[in-house]
Amino acid sequence: GDSVTQMEGPVTLSEEAFLTINCTYTATGYPSLFWYVQYPGEGLQLLLKATKADDKGSNKGFEATYRKETTSFHLEKGSVQVSDSAVYFCALSEGGGSEKLVFGKGTKLTVNP
Amino acid sequence: DAGITQSPRYKITETGRQVTLMCHQTWSHSYMFWYRQDLGHGLRLIYYSAAADITDKGEVPDGYVVSRSKTENFPLTLESATRSQTSVYFCASNPGHTEAFFGQGTRLTVV
């Protein structure tokens, strides 16, 4: 079945550092790809998405590009802030009318001042 | 309030008891989902529903029951709770062909 693999961390960075969280996927079709963020004690919120190859999703300074040739959707941010501390989940939607999401295991990011 | 709400937010129950987690959405989204979040596993799909009266199993359905008699509600029942069902449970909804929207979660402890 479809699967998502992401670096599990935890990742600890200083404020203004560059962030990369790697995500690769396995899928039989052409999935949509998502990054969700979970702040402490809260549910998941969509951070960004891409629905087809070469699409770039972006939001709040975060970016990720849907790379079909490498089956990847790596999350990047040029300068992280303390407020970015959270758990980040990469996910794919299998499509086919079910809208089910398959998640990676999550990456906990801590940004220190 | 508009959105997706879960209740209760926290629940402690004893092994063997039946417990129901509630999920309500105000958008009339067609799709609804239940996930559990466990350390080292990320989120795993328990059950989902494509419309009222249509439900299907996800990755980890054993020990759980769902129903969806109305579009806006999707309760999850643990028929006889076990310690392995201690987890954080998330409900989500999706109108179709876009992203899912998640509730705040229910932290369930089975003692």
Interface residues (C-beta under 8 A of the other chain):
Chain A: F34 Y36 E42 G43 L44 Q45 L46 K49 F89 G97 S98 E99 K100 L101 V102 F103 G104 K105 G106
Chain B: Y31 F33 Y35 G40 H41 G42 L43 R44 L45 Y48 A50 D56 G58 F90 A92 N94 G96 H97 E99 A100 F101 F102 G103 Q104 G105
